[in-house]
């Protein structure tokens, strides 16, 4: 059974009673885990109960496929429904689950599989979408509207009120990984203190004080430093990013995104609009504290230079994927090269 992305949360909270196995998959691993946890909680009160929740690995099933049936058929000590969880699922499991779904054992145990971004041609995904006793639950990255709703709902459920400015900043900077988003929001609420002590209002000062060192702001610092031609800041930002465990490709894509926004605004500028008008058209909007800095870069970087920079970043990303050279070295070289070539004079009207 194929579950629509818009119905995924509702299904995870209350799966259909005739469903024996659910495949939770998608590019947002944080959301995959969250929905798998929700499915487990729909069956078991305590997900840490070893008698009612069993964890299996792909390797264990490859070595002994019969373990799946054994775990599904097992009775819980003390009674109650059981959940069998399987992480890092892959297409190699398709034949095993085809056999399982064709003739499942008796009982009401729910099997929950977690997987990455399975393509439409995936055998495992196709199986779970086709069979009536199984469901495929997609987990796509939060879009702007979904992310803003999540932020508002999280604050409201805990009794906090955030200013529109704070919500807009969080929406534009928290990124698209559901788990990381929730962690940052929980950190912010912990920073504010208990609602009952009069700390229910969250404003920009709170957000900047608490979320200001997040990975996404590190990426903003790096992107602006490259555009400014600030080699020292680029080096500091790269060192911090790599120390925080950020990978090369997301770094390159973040800087590419910054230059693509400059290129978009540059197009408006070259059509005769003012820099204020050109920047105002961008979505999501440029953060007010960096708007002047963005406009200065817009004035210096011409269309040709922006196109060359974007192509250089795309080439670096491809090099990270297809060459044997260390990706951190490729990324650093490309960013230092762009930074050194950053225009120092105005490239057009502002």
Buried (B, 14 or more C-beta within 10 A) or exposed (E): BEBEEEEBEEBBEEBEEEBBBBBBBBBBBBBBBBBBBBBBBBBBEEBEBEBBBBEBEBEBBEEEBEBBBEBBEBEBEEEBEBBBBBBEBBBEBBEBBBEBBEEBBEBEBBBBBBBBBBEEEBBBBBBBBEBEBBBBBBBBBBEEEBBBEBBBEBBEEBEBBBBEEBBBBBBBBBBBBBBBBBBBBEEBBEBBEEBEEEBBEBEBEBBBEBBEEBBBBBBBBBBBBBBBBBBEBBBBBBEBBBEEEBEBBBBBBBBBBBBBBBBBBBBBBEEEBEBEEBBBEBEEEBBEEBBEBBBBBBBBBBBEBBEBBBEBBBEBBEBBEEEEEEBBEBBBEBBBEBBEEBBEEEBBEB
